[in-house]
């Protein structure tokens, strides 16, 4: 697992992809994505799925990248936490 402070995944996409290619992390937690819900963001390496929690103004934002072969369940945030920049998934370890 890796924690990655992106400070804009678009601006630092090459750096993020280099880290993913070099180390092959199964799960990456990304903060400061700076994405809005309307922005499309995909990695060149299609083995990763992305769960995003974007900011409507394009600031803050979180994402979880995980390898496609992992069993992952999306977790719905309780209403009391929906205003926060939080992304949750449940990974089933076998």
Residue, then its C-alpha position, 0 to 999 in steps of 0.5 A: x500500500x502507498x499513500x500519495x499526496x498528488x497536489x493535482x493528479x493531472x499535473x503529477x500523473x507522470x510521477x504517479x504512473x512511474x511509482x505504480x510502474x516501478x513498485x506495483x503497489x496493490x492499493x494506493x491512497x491518493x489525497x489532494x486529487x484536485x478533480x471535479x466530478x466532470x473530469x475524466x482521469x484514467x491511468x495508462x496502466x489499466x490494471x488499476x481501478x479508481x474510486x474517487x471522491x471529488x470536490x465540486x470546486x476542484x480542490x481537495x479530493x481523494x481517490x483509492x487506486x487498486x489492482x483489478x484482481x483484488x476483491x473490493x466492495x465500495x463502502x457508502x459513506x454515512x450522511x454525517x461524513x459526506x461533506x468530507x473528502x473521504x473515499x472508502x473501499x473494503x478489500x477482501x483479503x484471501 
